[in-house]
Amino acid sequence: MKKNRTLIIIIGIIAILAIWVTVVYNGLVSTEENVNNQWANVETQYQRRADLIPNLVNTVKGYATHEKTTLEGVISARSQATQIKVDANNLTPEKLAQYQKAQGDVTTALGKLLAITENYPDLKANQNFLELQAQLEGTENRINVARKDFNDAAKEYNVSIRRFPRNIFANMFGFQKKSYFEAAQGSETAPKVQF
């Protein structure tokens, strides 16, 4: 009778530990999938921007035929940015920095494109251009929100895999730290405005 009681206690302890390990593991999986989902949202917003660029360039091209270098720069930056693919399961700081630089180059090229439109009053009044410009501004806002949401999810995940005792299981099951989006290099310095 004493052996049965001891066996029941041991089985009970093993069952509780198994349930606890399952809950911890499933929690880690959930937070990692949230990071992957947020990364997909970031990529979706960058793809939305990439899809708007050809329409914007073609609209500007009709008005600004001698701005060929700027137009080609936008198309080239878009092409390079869409070629860089980063897997959410392998977000190393280097790969994320490369992705972020390519997207930054698109932002810079678009800034130049929008700056030249100041020289074309007819273009600035064109309804297609105004709609594309509004969509692009909205997309840039969505990109910022998606990046912030990704960083929040990555932080939650990184904290989760580093806290004791989850860190033991995270290491045991191969959960790795996720990188963050960071501010573009040089963004800490305000641009100089001259009149």
N, C-alpha and C positions, 0 to 999 in steps of 0.2 A: 504494500500500500504506500509506503514511503517512497519507493522507487517510482511509482506511477505519479505521485505528486511532484517529485523532482523533475521527471520527464515532462510533465505538463507545464511546469514553470519554465524550463529550458525552451520548449517549443513556443511558449508565449513570448519569451524574450526575443527569440529568433524571428517570430512573426512581426513583432513590433519594430525590430530593426529593419526587416525587409520592407515594411510599409514606409518607414521613415526614409530609407534610401530611395525608394520609388518616388516619394513626394519630392525629395530634394532634386533628384535627377530630372523629373518632369518640370519642376520649377526652372531649372537651368535651361532645359530645352525651350520652354516658353519664352524666357527672356532673350535667348539667342534668336529665336524665330521672330521676335519683335524687332530686333536689330536688323535682321535680313529684310523684313517687311519695310522698315523705314528706309533702308538702302534702296529698295526697289522704288519707293516713292521719290527719292532723290533722282534716281536715273530717269524716272518717268517725266519729272519736271524738266530735266536737262534735255530729254528727247523732245518734249513739247517745244522748247526754245529752238532746238535744232530744226524742227519741222517748220517753224515760223520764218526762219532766216531766208530760205530761197524766195518766199513770197515777198518779203521785205526788200531783199536785194533786187528782185525783178521790178518792183514798183519804183525803187529809187533809180534803177538803171534807165528807165524810160525818161527820167527828167535830167539825170546827171551823167550823161554819156562820157564826159571827159574826166570822171572820177574813177577811172578804171582800176587804179592801184588799190584804192580803198575797198572797192567792191570785191576785187580778187582776194584781198587780205581777209575779208569776212568769210568768203567761201572756203579759203584755205584753212582758216582757224576752225571752222565748223567741221570740215572734213577730218582734220587731225583729231578733234575732240570726239567725234563719233567713232573713230577707230580704236580708241582706248576703252577696253572693257575691263572692269574690275569685279571679281566674284565676291559676293558678300561674305562668303566663308573664308576668304583669304585676303582680308583687308589689312595689309601691312602698311606701316606708315609711308614707306617708299611708293607703293602703288597708289595710295590715296593722294599723296603729294603730286605724283605725276598726273593723275586724273584731275586734281584740283587746278594744276597749272594749265592744262589744256583747256579747261572750262574758263579759267581766268583770261586766257588768250582770246577766247570767243567774246567775253565781256568787253575786253579792251577794243577789239575790232568793231563790235557793235557800237561802242561809244564813239569811235571815229566816224562810223557810218551815220549815226544820228547827228553828229556835229556838222557834217557837210550839208545836211538838209537845211540848215539855217540859211544857206546861200540860195535856196530855191523856194521862193514864196509859193509858187504854184504847187510844188510837191507838198509843202506843209499844209496846204489847204485841201489836198486830195483826200477824199473820203476813205479810199482803200488804205492809204498810208496811215491816216489817223487811226483807223481800226487796228491795223497791224501794230502800230506803235503802242496803242493801249493794251493789246493782247501781250505784247512783249514786256511791257511794264508789269502787268499782272503776273506773267510767268516768272519774272525776276523776283517778285514778292513771294510767289509760291516756292521758288527754289530756296529762298532764305528760310522760309518756314520749314520746308522739308529737311534742309540741312540741320536746323535747330532741333527738329524732332528726332532726326537720326542721332545727333550728339547726345540728346537726352536718353534715348534708348540704349546707346552704347555705354553711357555712364552707368545706367541702372544695371546693365549686364555685367560690366567690369567690376562694379562694387559687389554684385552678387557672387561672382566667381572668386573674389578675393577674401570674402568674409569666412571666418571659421564657423562651423566645420565644413561649409560648402566647398571651400578651397581644396580640401582633400579630395572630394568627389570630382570637382572640376578638373583637377590634375589627372586623376585616375581615368576619367572618361574623355580627356583630350579637349576640354573647352579652353579656348585661347582668348586672350585680351583682344578687343576690337579697337581700332584707331579712330581718332576724331577728325572732323573737318576743323581746320584752323584758319585763322585770318590770313589773307594773302600777304606775302612778304612785302614790306614797305607800306602796308595799310595803316600802321601806327602813326605815320607822319601825315599830317593834314596837307592837302594840295595847296599850293600857293595860288592865290587869286590876285591878278594884276589888272588894273584898270588904266 
